[in-house]
Amino acid sequence: MEGFTQLRLDRSLPVVRDLKTINSMTEVALEWRPVIQNYVAGYRIFRSENGKPFKLIKVIPDRYSAHFTDTHLRPNSTYIYKVSLFTKDGRVSLTNTSKPVSTKGVIQPPVLVEVISDLPNRIKLLWRAHPNPIVKAYIVEKQEVGKKHWKKVAILRNRLTVEYIDSDVVPGREYAYRLRAKTFDGVISPPSEAQKGHAKPLPKPVTLINATDNMPKEIQVTWNDPNEGERTIDHYDVYSSAFKDGLYTRLASTKEKVYVDKIDKDGAVRYYQVTAVDSDGLESPKGVVVAKGKTMGNGDGPVINSAVVRQGAVILTWMPPKKEEVASYTIVKKYWDGWRYKKLKIVDFKSDTVPVRFIDKHIKPNTKYTYYVYGVNELGIPTEPSRAIAVEVKELR
């Protein structure tokens, strides 16, 4: 046809004979008896869809050709074809018209048998293998319940595949699923009936967390578990932070509803969260309840009254702490000895007098001394230190 701007109809040319069709869902194959005289250049093929006007869809520039397959057609639609030959000098024959041919209807959707719920972090789908051998794959679609949009989540490329496990789920949230079948020639079936499912919910949050504030160098954390009687809890995770709104790190795992946090510091403050972890490894929500705990110590310290030099000694007096039970006192003494600053501790000083009186005879002239005092209870826990007080010894009398 190259070089011809317009073809001329020649009724004397032979008509293409024995036009036959074979159909599928999206294709129609044409077959005819070729006309192989030397003047024949090839064939022209026309198509009408569902009664619409004919359109030229293919030119075959070879007189020996006898087949053509029309692809990407609509399922369950009716088509009519016309075929004519054309010559090397620009003539065309009358057309031969096929009988109406209908593409096959869309295949049936798969049968979704079951959506299995209450699995940890997953939902399982089961269906029957599609009986039609032209199916090559299944399309899995998912919808979060309460939303309109369906999302394609998987394509499984085997007709005999009958299972899919969705691990992209939120525990306890409900989802709907449906399936479509896809054929080798790309036809996709309508969706199956939708079914709903959900993953296993998380354990209930741990409640009534308590932390002690009166134990030396440790904090005991206890809690209640609302999951008892409903599901098996494997263990509890204890988290702690130095700040209420800080970063909580996992401190320990325990099977008991109590944990003792050993802290080698007096008056240390800690905040705690506890979660329950079930036999499938599902952990209850964090941060629902926060408990504050504290180790014993660092109560109010003594109150120094005076420091004076008399009869070759420094006399230091102070009032005992008001709220703390003190078993003894530690006096801290600092001074410059001409080479360096020295710091001395006088420990286990006891007195029942009020105010408490301490006499320091180990002093030198022309030396400035600084003192402060703190109490120590029977457990060895110190109070806060008193304020520091300074006294200058000019000469010994």
Secondary structure, DSSP 8 states (H G I E B T S, - for coil): -TT-SS-EE-TTS---EEEEEEE-SS-EEEEEE----TTEEEEEEEEEETT---EEEEEE--TT--EEEE-S--TT-EEEEEEEEEETTSEE---EE---EE---------EEEEEEEETTEEEEEE---S-TTEEEEEEEEEETT----EEEEEE--TT--EEEE----TT-EEEEEEEEEETTS-B------EEEE--------EEEEE-SSBTTEEEEEEE-TTTTTS-EEEEEEEEESSTTS--EEEEEESSSEEEEE-SSTT-EEEEEEEEEETT--B--SSSS-EEEEBS------EEEEEEEETTEEEEEEE--SSS--SEEEEEEEEE-SSSEEEEEEEEE---SSSEEEEE----TTEEEEEEEEEE-TTS-B------EEEEE----
